[in-house]
Amino acid sequence: MTPEIAELLKNSLATLVEQDGGTIEIVQFTGDSMEFNLLLDSAECAECVMPKQFLEQVFLDQAQKIYGNLRSVLINDPRKE
């Protein structure tokens, strides 16, 4: 995966949490995986943002439409589970 593809994926996936006031940043990526930090500093309702496990699956499903080689997505969620 190139840095340009990683950024494209991040931008398309960010819209999934932005509506609830969250954002994401790329931690790292490889040819078949991506890791993100979920940032909720400006979220008025951090609990309104989808749970980590759900977000990871939704991110993976959406990202694979753009980059079919992606096999895993990890989200570092600041909320305690």
N, C-alpha and C positions, 0 to 999 in steps of 0.2 A: 504494500500500500504506500502510495506517495504522500508527502505532506499535503499536497493539494487535495487529494481524495479525502484524507482525514479531516481537513478543514471543511470540505463540502458536506461530509457526513455530520460533523458537529453542528454546522449551521442548520441543516435540515432537521436534526433531532432536537435542537434547542427549542424549537417552537412548541414541542410537546410539554415543556415545563414552564416556558415563559408566560403562558396565560395565567399561571398561578403565582407568578412573581419569582420563579426560580431561574437559574441559568446553569450551564455546564461548561466545564473547561476540560481540555484533553490533558491527561496525565501522560499517557504513552500509547503507542500503537505498534502492531507488527503486521505481517502479511495477512493474518487471519483473526486478529483480536484488537479490541480497543478498550482503554480504561479512561473513565471520566470521573471528575469530582463534581458532585451536585452541590451547587451553591444556593443557599436559601436566605442569605442575609437580607435581601429586599422583599422577601415573601411575607405578605401580611398574614398568611395562613399556611405555615410550613406543612401542617398536617393535611392540607388540601392537595398537596402534590402527591402523585401516585406513589405507592410503596416501592421500595427498591427492587424487589423481585419482579413485580409487574413491569416497572420501567425497563429493567434489563431485557425482558422478553420483547416488549414493544419496540425498544430501540433496535434490538437485533433484527426483528421482522422488518422494520422500516429500512434499516441500513442495508440489508441484503437485497433490497430492490434496486439500490444504487451500486452496491459493491458485493457481488455474489460470493466472493471468497471469504467474507467475514463469517467466523464460526462462534465467536464469543464476545460478549460485552460485559464489562464489570463497571459498576457504579459505586463510588465511595459516597455513601449517604451520611450526612452529619447527624441525622436523627438517630436516637437510640431505639433499638427494636426490642 
